[in-house]
């Protein structure tokens, strides 16, 4: 059965928290809804599912790639053109560390920027229901439910004090 | 009254800032201020734009008359570039560190500090002609071990990536506020914001990734910044002066950057308070808290400088004496003395007083003093270096066969130098003013988040601030 989105718009955080409790009582799970806010609330403040992300893996991956490339470039250059400088070994760690540090940083930076965009799921031109009042401090509870449960969800939102309820057409 | 500041208690008891505005009021007011371009703003923009044009003319005069074969004509431009890296590029680190330690007072000043990342456009453009001056690392002592393409590629990549990282940090931190512009703005700003953040709705995942992203980008920014300080001091200072081997110079340069970061943020905060229409958002809380860190950094500044100085002073080799005479006690004595007074004595003996720290004007004036002192410090380091490198251009190619045996005379600025210096600094302010009309200068979402955690409650015969810490 096709699913539709229902957005409850609440003036206070207390009403939104009450709505998420009632959604659970009505048989919806925490995976079915998301809480939309104009400012970040502490995780789990509305009893919602705490999302997981893998952002921290991105800089580590980028750093590992950058480090490897930098080591290959510095060691490869010196082995290919073995010039003794200042009586130091051909593969001298301190000067290699400078380029290796930069390579590691560049890899980490590029992958972090990619990671933030990817993990935020941005850009996302078709995002479903939204209301600009959320930007000004209202709380939105966006529920995804089967067609036949839209009315039940609407009722739960209104009984919990929603100022407005929007339905996906 | 938008914030509770203890006036109920007879005005004597200091209380941290607690906003009594709603998120709706904050959003509307900050967006209105972002839209507003009054006559004062336009005059300031035109003035600093004119300075930027003067700087460009100064640059053209220098390039036409002197070319890029000699160092000495570009000493003041190098000092200006270094000053911009020291003050403007370091400013986002102040916001990053305060966000990491979850301080609440920093909320209204977070964007003010991060916005300085836009100055990277100017400093990166200034850096390209300066790079043309550097001889190849081949055949001379440098940190590069004669690798092909050094020092050009590592230097330009580091400066460019620092700029990119700064813009990424600014953008990620501004995404929710750009979404507010998209939802509640109008005209070109609304269309611009809608294109930049089409999918931001503030769901749990987006907030979580935003916070994690700011932490990672902030940590990387800090790591990149100290690397850039290291490269600049190595390639544009010590490698050009035979016999100058100061292991503390790069940390000193970076620490000076952290000190200037707070100084420039305090000055910007005061100007926004006084002229920017943000009196309800900027409070003694920010000045008092930042001043304590600034006091500590000013003491550290002296410690770092002294650690470098004392080794040379005790060493007393001819080259060491000449390095001290050149950079501190003879040729560039006055820039050094002014720098020492404005960067150490003024902040330490000013900020040690509680009434100064609690005021708005006091820390801002001391911040201005630090910025002037830092500029003087950069003049003594880079103008002196470039005049020495110029006279010893041949020696650079021949592995510096001799140490620094004499003390050069100080190089005074000519008209083109003055134009470059005021153009560089004016251009930085111009870019900042311009950026303020694209991105809200007060972080709406961070100030709104603060509403959740702070409130004023009665306590016996006075009121106190109650603060929640969710993690």
Interface residues (C-beta under 8 A of the other chain):
Chain A: X34 X35 X36 X37 X38 X39 X40 X41 X42 X43 X48 X49 X50 X51 X53 X55 X56 X58 X59 X74 X77 X78 X83 X85 X86 X88 X92 X95 X98 X99 X101 X102 X105 X106 X108 X109 X112 X113 X115 X116 X119 X120 X121 X122 X123 X124 X125 X127 X130 X132 X134 X135 X136 X137 X140 X142
Chain B: X22 X23 X24 X27 X28 X141 X143 X144 X145 X146 X147 X148 X154 X157 X158 X161 X164 X165 X168 X172 X175 X176 X179 X180 X183 X184 X197 X198 X199 X200 X201 X202 X203 X204 X205 X206 X207 X208 X209 X210 X211 X212 X213 X216 X217 X220 X223 X224 X227 X445 X448 X449 X451 X452 X470 X471
